[in-house]
């Protein structure tokens, strides 16, 4: 294994430096940068974000973007390594005179949550994101923007791109598959990283430094079904419940926003108690870590019951709007003609609706040690049920591993009562806070000096990759920060433009402070490959 800093980095990278104007990504950006982004400052950050908007980057399909960044990095004279999990590691030598400074790892994830409003033609596999600026915010109106975590990636690339910055040895760890299970962080190799300080840029509240996060796991439920023919006297209809705000299933879980799946199940259970209703299909949600905004059910009722069905749905729409004022006030329930070839069995219909009705969703417990912070929660994120088979997914989060395990066990036990298979998967650890972190002290000092105000220190009820990275590199000193982002994981996601500029100022000032000798005396070194073994 090579040395961690100084000459080791130089031997690995060589001395060839290519100016930014010679790099492929810069040529592309200058030729075709989005006109909205071309007017924003800092220009370098927004130019890199324009590249991320142009290239599709769904979870598990980040290869095209990763390859373009890798080509750009090599043309810039940086080293670029792709590990077995698909993560991209870029390295840049220290500024002159800063070879012996502690190595800093800048970390963000390449993928984004791909959500769009119903009826939107956007194809996330090939269409670019089209941002627009409004009242000081950048957003994508009908889709997610990908500011989570595209702005973090753009900040990192801009730092690597700027040879005028003062810094010690730099590494950039750009992970894959964060939004669909943290696959990249799960597969991160020991011995790959050399730095001993890590700045995660996946935080969504400017002015706050994050020092800990929730861990979590998934509960995946599956049940085989028995299809039955449709009697000739039934009329088929589709019930659509839409218009909810949605949001991040961790950060926004305490706001008690509506869950379209849970609400529609309530409606259906009421309908089947009033009408001879048979269910053919139930679906809702599109991401495990997003609050479901929309759900639909296809059902069949006697032709003479259609008016009663419509009246009952209108009553439910009024009741739910009253129950969920504010951000979910645009909720609407639509009834449209449909066609069905087969129906769920009566038993399957009962089991699914009863189980989903009883299944937990939302905040389970608040932390006793960190006031005001959610400790344990669950999100019923996706469901897809047909007459022949069905599934649903729960994402459980907790600051305490035993808390997430206990809640996941409850969900498994609930479905076991009906003989339905429920399995726990994808556990990732939380990030235990270290209030005595030298890196945190340096970041707070730089923030105070730069902006003339105090920052706050938080623990977040969401999954950052820091927990998994810390499991591979337990010696790392880590802090997370970033610009203000609202509505992550939902259409209308937006980032405050001014806070991106401030995040850039803070990042560059922290790098300079570390390069000048800050956060070095007490910071432990990352473990070596010999100490931990390669995997």
C-alpha positions as CSV (number, residue, x, y, z in Angstrom):
1,X,0.0,0.0,0.0
2,X,1.3,3.5,-0.9
3,X,1.9,6.3,1.6
4,X,-1.0,8.4,2.7
5,X,0.0,11.8,1.6
6,X,2.7,14.0,0.1
7,X,5.1,12.1,-2.1
8,X,2.9,9.0,-2.2
9,X,0.2,11.0,-3.9
10,X,2.7,12.4,-6.4
11,X,4.1,9.0,-7.3
12,X,0.6,7.7,-7.9
13,X,-0.6,10.7,-10.0
14,X,2.5,11.8,-11.8
15,X,3.3,15.4,-12.7
16,X,1.1,15.9,-15.8
17,X,-1.4,18.7,-15.2
18,X,-3.9,19.6,-17.9
19,X,-5.6,23.0,-17.8
20,X,-9.4,23.0,-17.2
21,X,-10.1,24.3,-20.7
22,X,-8.5,21.2,-22.2
23,X,-10.8,18.8,-20.4
24,X,-13.7,17.0,-22.2
25,X,-16.3,17.9,-19.6
26,X,-15.4,21.6,-19.8
27,X,-15.6,21.5,-23.6
28,X,-19.1,20.0,-23.3
29,X,-20.2,22.4,-20.7
30,X,-19.0,25.5,-22.6
31,X,-20.7,24.3,-25.7
32,X,-24.1,23.2,-24.3
33,X,-24.6,24.4,-20.7
34,X,-28.2,24.9,-19.7
35,X,-29.1,28.6,-20.2
36,X,-30.6,28.7,-16.7
37,X,-27.5,27.4,-15.1
38,X,-25.1,29.5,-17.2
39,X,-26.2,32.6,-15.3
40,X,-25.5,31.3,-11.8
41,X,-22.6,31.7,-9.5
42,X,-20.2,30.1,-8.6
43,X,-20.0,29.3,-12.3
44,X,-17.7,26.3,-12.0
45,X,-20.1,24.5,-9.6
46,X,-23.1,25.1,-11.7
47,X,-21.2,24.1,-14.9
48,X,-20.5,20.7,-13.3
49,X,-24.1,20.4,-12.1
50,X,-25.2,21.1,-15.7
51,X,-23.3,17.9,-16.8
52,X,-25.1,15.9,-14.1
53,X,-28.4,17.3,-15.3
54,X,-27.6,16.3,-18.9
55,X,-26.6,12.7,-18.2
56,X,-29.2,10.3,-16.7
57,X,-28.1,8.8,-13.4
58,X,-30.7,6.5,-11.9
59,X,-29.5,4.3,-9.1
60,X,-27.7,1.2,-10.6
61,X,-27.4,3.0,-13.9
62,X,-24.7,5.6,-13.1
63,X,-22.1,4.1,-15.5
64,X,-22.3,6.7,-18.2
65,X,-21.9,9.6,-15.8
66,X,-19.1,7.8,-14.0
67,X,-17.2,7.1,-17.2
68,X,-17.5,10.7,-18.3
69,X,-16.2,12.0,-15.0
70,X,-13.4,9.5,-15.1
71,X,-12.3,10.6,-18.6
72,X,-12.4,14.2,-17.5
73,X,-10.3,13.5,-14.4
74,X,-7.6,11.7,-16.4
75,X,-7.5,14.6,-18.8
76,X,-7.0,16.9,-15.8
77,X,-4.0,14.8,-14.6
78,X,-5.8,13.2,-11.8
79,X,-5.8,9.6,-10.9
80,X,-9.1,7.8,-11.4
81,X,-10.0,4.3,-10.0
82,X,-13.2,2.4,-10.2
83,X,-13.6,-0.3,-7.5
84,X,-15.4,-3.6,-7.7
85,X,-18.6,-1.9,-6.4
86,X,-18.6,0.7,-9.1
87,X,-17.5,3.6,-6.9
88,X,-15.2,6.2,-8.5
89,X,-12.1,7.5,-6.6
90,X,-10.3,10.5,-7.9
91,X,-7.1,11.9,-6.4
92,X,-5.3,15.2,-6.7
93,X,-1.9,16.2,-5.4
94,X,-1.5,18.7,-2.6
95,X,-0.9,22.4,-3.3
96,X,2.7,23.5,-3.2
97,X,4.0,23.4,0.4
98,X,1.0,21.4,1.7
99,X,2.2,17.9,1.0
100,X,2.4,16.9,4.7
101,X,-1.1,18.2,5.5
102,X,-3.7,15.6,6.5
103,X,-5.4,14.0,3.5
104,X,-9.0,15.0,2.9
105,X,-11.6,12.8,1.3
106,X,-14.6,14.6,-0.3
107,X,-17.5,12.3,-0.6
108,X,-20.9,12.3,-2.4
109,X,-23.0,9.9,-4.4
110,X,-23.6,9.9,-8.1
111,X,-27.2,8.6,-8.3
112,X,-30.5,10.4,-7.8
113,X,-34.0,9.5,-6.8
114,X,-36.1,9.5,-10.1
115,X,-39.6,10.6,-9.3
116,X,-42.1,12.4,-11.6
117,X,-45.7,13.5,-11.4
118,X,-48.3,11.2,-13.0
119,X,-48.8,12.1,-16.7
120,X,-45.3,13.5,-17.1
121,X,-43.6,12.1,-20.2
122,X,-40.1,12.4,-18.8
123,X,-37.9,9.2,-19.3
124,X,-35.2,9.1,-16.6
125,X,-33.2,6.6,-18.6
126,X,-32.5,9.0,-21.5
127,X,-34.0,12.5,-20.9
128,X,-32.0,15.3,-19.3
129,X,-33.2,17.1,-16.2
130,X,-34.5,20.5,-17.2
131,X,-34.0,22.9,-14.3
132,X,-35.6,26.3,-13.8
133,X,-34.9,29.2,-11.4
134,X,-37.6,30.7,-9.4
135,X,-37.5,33.2,-6.4
136,X,-33.9,32.3,-5.5
137,X,-34.3,28.5,-5.9
138,X,-33.4,26.0,-8.6
139,X,-36.0,23.3,-9.2
140,X,-37.4,20.8,-11.7
141,X,-41.1,21.3,-11.7
142,X,-42.5,17.9,-12.8
143,X,-39.6,15.7,-11.7
144,X,-37.0,15.4,-9.1
145,X,-34.0,17.8,-9.6
146,X,-31.2,15.6,-8.4
147,X,-29.7,18.3,-6.2
148,X,-29.6,15.4,-3.8
149,X,-26.7,14.6,-4.2
150,X,-25.7,16.2,-7.5
151,X,-24.8,19.5,-5.9
152,X,-22.4,17.7,-3.6
153,X,-20.8,16.0,-6.6
154,X,-20.6,19.4,-8.4
155,X,-18.9,21.0,-5.4
156,X,-16.3,18.2,-5.4
157,X,-15.6,18.4,-9.1
158,X,-15.3,22.2,-9.0
159,X,-12.7,21.8,-6.2
160,X,-10.7,19.3,-8.2
161,X,-11.0,21.5,-11.2
162,X,-9.6,24.7,-9.6
163,X,-5.8,24.8,-9.4
164,X,-5.9,28.1,-7.6
165,X,-7.3,26.5,-4.4
166,X,-5.0,25.8,-1.4
167,X,-5.3,22.3,-0.1
168,X,-3.5,19.2,1.1
169,X,-3.8,15.8,-0.7
170,X,-7.3,15.4,-1.9
171,X,-9.4,12.3,-2.6
172,X,-12.9,12.3,-4.1
173,X,-15.0,9.3,-3.4
174,X,-18.1,9.3,-5.6
175,X,-20.3,6.3,-4.7
176,X,-23.0,4.6,-6.6
177,X,-26.4,3.2,-5.7
178,X,-26.9,5.2,-2.6
179,X,-30.6,5.8,-3.1
180,X,-31.5,2.2,-3.7
181,X,-29.7,0.6,-0.8
182,X,-26.3,2.2,-0.4
183,X,-24.8,-0.6,-2.6
184,X,-21.6,1.4,-3.4
185,X,-20.9,2.1,0.3
186,X,-21.7,-1.5,1.2
187,X,-19.1,-2.6,-1.4
188,X,-16.4,-0.1,-0.5
189,X,-13.0,-1.8,-0.2
190,X,-10.8,-1.5,2.8
191,X,-7.4,0.0,2.0
192,X,-8.7,2.1,-0.9
193,X,-8.8,5.5,0.9
194,X,-5.7,7.2,2.2
195,X,-7.0,10.3,3.8
196,X,-7.9,10.6,7.5
197,X,-10.5,13.4,7.3
198,X,-13.8,13.0,5.4
199,X,-16.2,15.7,4.3
200,X,-19.5,14.3,3.3
201,X,-21.5,16.8,1.1
202,X,-24.9,15.1,1.3
203,X,-26.5,17.4,3.9
204,X,-29.6,19.5,3.0
205,X,-29.6,22.3,5.6
206,X,-27.2,25.2,5.2
207,X,-25.6,26.4,8.5
208,X,-25.7,22.9,10.1
209,X,-22.9,20.4,10.5
210,X,-24.0,16.8,10.8
211,X,-22.1,14.5,13.1
212,X,-24.3,11.4,13.1
213,X,-27.1,9.7,11.2
214,X,-29.7,7.0,11.4
215,X,-29.0,3.5,10.2
216,X,-31.7,1.2,8.8
217,X,-32.8,-1.8,6.8
218,X,-35.6,-2.9,4.4
219,X,-38.4,-5.3,5.0
220,X,-39.5,-6.9,1.7
221,X,-42.8,-8.6,1.7
222,X,-44.0,-11.1,-1.0
223,X,-47.1,-13.2,-1.4
224,X,-48.3,-15.5,-4.2
225,X,-51.9,-15.1,-5.1
226,X,-54.8,-17.1,-6.6
227,X,-56.5,-15.3,-9.5
228,X,-60.3,-15.7,-10.0
229,X,-62.4,-14.9,-13.1
230,X,-64.5,-11.8,-13.3
231,X,-68.3,-12.4,-13.0
232,X,-70.2,-11.0,-15.9
233,X,-72.3,-8.6,-13.8
234,X,-69.4,-6.5,-12.5
235,X,-68.2,-3.2,-13.8
236,X,-64.5,-2.3,-13.6
237,X,-63.1,1.0,-12.4
238,X,-59.8,2.5,-11.3
239,X,-59.5,4.6,-8.2
240,X,-56.5,7.1,-8.3
241,X,-55.4,8.9,-5.1
242,X,-53.0,11.7,-6.1
243,X,-51.8,15.2,-5.2
244,X,-49.9,14.5,-2.0
245,X,-46.6,16.3,-1.3
246,X,-44.4,13.3,-0.7
247,X,-40.9,13.9,0.4
248,X,-37.9,12.2,2.0
249,X,-38.9,9.2,4.1
250,X,-36.4,10.1,6.8
251,X,-36.0,13.9,6.9
252,X,-39.7,14.6,6.4
253,X,-41.2,11.7,8.3
254,X,-41.9,13.8,11.4
255,X,-44.1,16.2,9.4
256,X,-46.9,13.7,9.3
257,X,-47.5,14.0,5.6
258,X,-50.0,11.7,3.9
259,X,-48.9,8.3,2.7
260,X,-50.9,7.6,-0.5
261,X,-50.8,3.8,0.0
262,X,-52.0,3.9,3.6
263,X,-54.8,6.4,2.7
264,X,-56.0,4.4,-0.3
265,X,-56.1,1.2,1.8
266,X,-58.3,3.0,4.4
267,X,-60.6,4.0,1.6
268,X,-60.7,0.5,0.1
269,X,-61.5,-1.1,3.5
270,X,-64.3,1.3,4.0
271,X,-65.7,0.7,0.5
272,X,-65.6,-3.1,0.9
273,X,-67.6,-2.7,4.1
274,X,-70.3,-0.8,2.2
275,X,-70.3,-2.3,-1.3
276,X,-69.8,-5.8,-2.9
277,X,-66.3,-4.8,-4.0
278,X,-63.7,-7.1,-5.6
279,X,-60.1,-5.9,-6.0
280,X,-58.0,-6.6,-9.1
281,X,-54.9,-4.4,-8.6
282,X,-53.3,-2.2,-6.0
283,X,-50.1,-0.1,-6.6
284,X,-48.4,2.9,-5.1
285,X,-45.1,4.6,-4.4
286,X,-42.0,4.3,-6.6
287,X,-39.0,4.5,-4.2
288,X,-38.3,2.8,-0.9
289,X,-37.0,6.1,0.6
290,X,-39.7,8.4,-0.6
291,X,-43.1,9.1,1.0
292,X,-45.6,7.7,-1.5
293,X,-47.5,10.6,-3.3
294,X,-49.8,8.5,-5.5
295,X,-51.6,5.2,-5.4
296,X,-54.2,3.4,-7.5
297,X,-56.5,0.5,-7.3
298,X,-58.5,-1.3,-10.0
299,X,-61.7,-2.9,-8.7
300,X,-65.0,-4.3,-9.8
301,X,-68.5,-3.6,-8.4
302,X,-72.0,-4.4,-9.6
303,X,-73.1,-1.9,-12.3
304,X,-75.9,-0.7,-10.0
305,X,-73.4,0.3,-7.3
306,X,-71.3,2.7,-9.3
307,X,-73.2,5.8,-8.2
308,X,-72.7,4.8,-4.5
309,X,-69.0,4.2,-5.2
310,X,-68.6,7.6,-6.7
311,X,-70.4,9.3,-3.8
312,X,-68.4,7.4,-1.2
313,X,-65.1,8.5,-2.9
314,X,-66.3,12.1,-3.0
315,X,-66.9,11.9,0.8
316,X,-63.5,10.4,1.4
317,X,-61.8,13.2,-0.6
318,X,-63.5,15.8,1.5
319,X,-62.6,14.0,4.7
320,X,-58.9,13.5,3.8
321,X,-58.5,17.1,2.7
322,X,-59.7,18.2,6.1
323,X,-57.5,15.7,7.8
324,X,-54.4,16.7,5.8
325,X,-54.5,20.5,5.3
326,X,-51.4,22.5,4.1
327,X,-48.9,20.7,1.9
328,X,-51.3,17.8,1.2
329,X,-54.3,20.0,0.6
330,X,-54.3,19.2,-3.2
331,X,-55.2,15.6,-2.5
332,X,-57.8,14.3,-5.0
333,X,-59.4,11.0,-5.7
334,X,-60.5,10.2,-9.2
335,X,-62.7,7.4,-10.5
336,X,-62.1,6.3,-14.1
337,X,-63.4,3.4,-16.2
338,X,-61.1,0.4,-16.5
339,X,-61.0,-3.2,-17.7
340,X,-59.9,-6.3,-15.8
341,X,-59.3,-9.9,-16.9
342,X,-59.2,-11.4,-13.4
343,X,-59.6,-10.6,-9.7
344,X,-57.8,-11.4,-6.5
345,X,-59.4,-14.1,-4.4
346,X,-61.5,-13.0,-1.5
347,X,-58.9,-14.3,0.9
348,X,-56.0,-12.6,-0.8
349,X,-57.9,-9.3,-0.9
350,X,-58.7,-9.5,2.8
351,X,-55.1,-10.4,3.8
352,X,-53.5,-7.6,1.8
353,X,-55.9,-4.9,2.9
354,X,-55.9,-6.0,6.5
355,X,-52.2,-6.3,6.7
356,X,-51.4,-3.0,5.0
357,X,-54.0,-1.3,7.2
358,X,-52.3,-2.7,10.4
359,X,-48.7,-2.1,9.2
360,X,-46.8,0.7,10.9
361,X,-45.9,3.9,9.1
362,X,-44.3,7.1,10.4
363,X,-42.5,8.0,13.6
364,X,-42.3,5.2,16.2
365,X,-40.1,6.9,18.8
366,X,-38.2,10.1,19.5
367,X,-34.7,10.1,20.9
368,X,-34.3,10.6,24.6
369,X,-30.6,11.5,24.2
370,X,-30.9,13.9,21.3
371,X,-33.9,16.2,21.9
372,X,-36.1,16.9,19.0
373,X,-34.7,14.2,16.8
374,X,-36.7,11.2,15.6
375,X,-35.1,8.0,16.8
376,X,-37.0,5.2,15.0
377,X,-39.4,5.4,12.1
378,X,-40.8,3.3,9.2
379,X,-41.9,4.1,5.7
380,X,-44.4,1.9,3.7
381,X,-42.8,3.0,0.5
382,X,-44.0,0.8,-2.4
383,X,-46.7,-1.7,-3.1
384,X,-47.6,-3.7,-6.2
385,X,-50.4,-6.3,-6.0
386,X,-52.0,-8.3,-8.8
387,X,-54.3,-11.4,-8.6
388,X,-51.3,-13.7,-9.1
389,X,-48.7,-12.1,-6.8
390,X,-48.0,-9.1,-4.7
391,X,-45.2,-7.3,-2.9
392,X,-44.6,-4.3,-0.6
393,X,-41.5,-2.6,0.8
394,X,-40.9,-1.0,4.2
395,X,-37.8,1.1,5.0
396,X,-37.1,1.2,8.7
397,X,-34.7,3.7,10.2
398,X,-33.2,4.2,13.7
399,X,-30.4,6.0,15.4
400,X,-30.0,2.7,17.4
401,X,-29.6,-0.6,15.6
402,X,-31.7,-2.4,18.1
403,X,-34.5,0.0,17.5
404,X,-34.7,-0.7,13.7
405,X,-34.3,-4.4,14.3
406,X,-37.2,-4.4,16.8
407,X,-39.6,-2.5,14.4
408,X,-38.6,-4.7,11.5
409,X,-39.3,-7.8,13.6
410,X,-42.8,-6.5,14.3
411,X,-43.5,-6.1,10.6
412,X,-42.3,-9.6,9.8
413,X,-44.5,-11.0,12.6
414,X,-47.5,-9.1,11.3
415,X,-47.3,-10.6,7.9
416,X,-46.4,-14.1,9.3
417,X,-49.9,-14.2,10.8
418,X,-51.3,-14.6,7.3
419,X,-48.5,-16.9,6.0
420,X,-47.0,-14.0,4.0
421,X,-43.3,-14.0,3.4
422,X,-41.5,-11.0,4.9
423,X,-37.7,-10.7,4.9
424,X,-35.2,-8.2,6.3
425,X,-32.4,-7.1,4.0
426,X,-29.9,-4.3,3.3
427,X,-29.0,-3.3,6.9
428,X,-26.6,-0.4,7.1
429,X,-25.2,1.0,10.4
430,X,-25.8,4.4,11.8
431,X,-23.1,6.9,12.2
432,X,-22.3,7.4,15.9
433,X,-21.6,11.1,16.7
434,X,-18.2,12.2,18.1
435,X,-18.7,15.7,19.7
436,X,-15.0,15.9,20.3
437,X,-14.1,15.7,16.6
438,X,-11.2,17.9,15.7
439,X,-12.5,18.3,12.2
440,X,-15.9,19.5,13.6
441,X,-14.1,22.1,15.7
442,X,-12.1,23.3,12.7
443,X,-15.3,23.5,10.5
444,X,-17.1,25.5,13.1
445,X,-14.2,27.9,13.5
446,X,-14.0,28.4,9.7
447,X,-17.7,28.9,9.5
448,X,-17.6,31.5,12.3
449,X,-14.7,33.4,10.7
450,X,-16.1,33.2,7.2
451,X,-19.8,34.1,7.9
452,X,-19.7,35.9,11.2
453,X,-22.3,33.6,12.8
454,X,-22.5,30.4,14.7
455,X,-23.3,27.1,13.1
456,X,-25.3,24.3,14.7
457,X,-24.4,20.6,15.1
458,X,-27.1,18.0,14.3
459,X,-27.8,14.4,14.1
460,X,-30.0,13.5,11.1
461,X,-32.8,11.0,10.8
462,X,-31.7,9.8,7.4
463,X,-29.1,7.5,6.0
464,X,-25.7,9.0,5.1
465,X,-23.0,6.8,3.8
466,X,-20.8,7.8,6.7
467,X,-21.9,4.9,8.8
468,X,-20.9,2.3,6.2
469,X,-17.7,4.2,5.4
470,X,-16.8,4.3,9.1
471,X,-17.3,0.6,9.4
472,X,-14.6,0.1,6.7
473,X,-12.4,3.0,8.0
474,X,-13.0,3.3,11.7
475,X,-10.2,5.9,12.1
476,X,-11.8,8.6,9.9
477,X,-12.8,11.9,11.4
478,X,-16.0,12.8,9.5
479,X,-18.3,15.8,9.2
480,X,-21.2,16.4,6.7
481,X,-22.6,19.7,5.4
482,X,-24.2,21.2,2.3
483,X,-26.6,23.8,0.9
484,X,-30.3,24.0,1.6
485,X,-32.4,21.5,-0.3
486,X,-36.2,21.2,0.0
487,X,-38.5,18.4,-1.2
488,X,-35.7,15.8,-1.9
489,X,-37.1,12.6,-3.4
490,X,-40.2,14.3,-4.8
491,X,-41.1,16.3,-7.9
492,X,-40.5,20.0,-7.2
493,X,-37.3,19.2,-5.3
494,X,-35.3,22.5,-5.1
495,X,-32.0,23.9,-3.9
496,X,-31.4,27.4,-2.6
497,X,-29.1,29.0,-5.1
498,X,-27.4,31.4,-2.6
499,X,-26.6,28.6,-0.2
500,X,-24.7,26.7,-2.9
501,X,-22.4,29.7,-3.2
502,X,-21.9,29.8,0.6
503,X,-21.3,26.0,0.6
504,X,-18.6,26.5,-2.0
505,X,-16.9,29.3,0.1
506,X,-17.0,27.1,3.2
507,X,-15.6,24.0,1.4
508,X,-12.7,25.9,-0.1
509,X,-12.0,27.6,3.2
510,X,-12.0,24.3,5.1
511,X,-9.6,22.8,2.6
512,X,-7.2,25.7,3.0
513,X,-7.4,25.5,6.8
514,X,-6.7,21.8,6.8
515,X,-3.8,22.4,4.4
516,X,-2.3,25.0,6.7
517,X,-2.2,22.5,9.5
518,X,-5.7,22.5,11.1
519,X,-7.5,19.4,12.3
520,X,-4.2,17.4,12.2
521,X,-2.9,17.0,15.7
522,X,-5.5,14.7,17.2
523,X,-7.0,13.2,14.0
524,X,-6.4,9.5,13.8
525,X,-5.1,8.0,10.6
526,X,-7.3,5.7,8.5
527,X,-6.4,2.0,8.9
528,X,-4.0,0.5,6.4
529,X,-4.7,-2.5,4.2
530,X,-2.3,-4.6,6.2
531,X,-4.2,-3.8,9.4
532,X,-7.7,-4.6,8.1
533,X,-7.1,-6.8,5.1
534,X,-8.4,-6.1,1.6
535,X,-11.9,-7.2,0.6
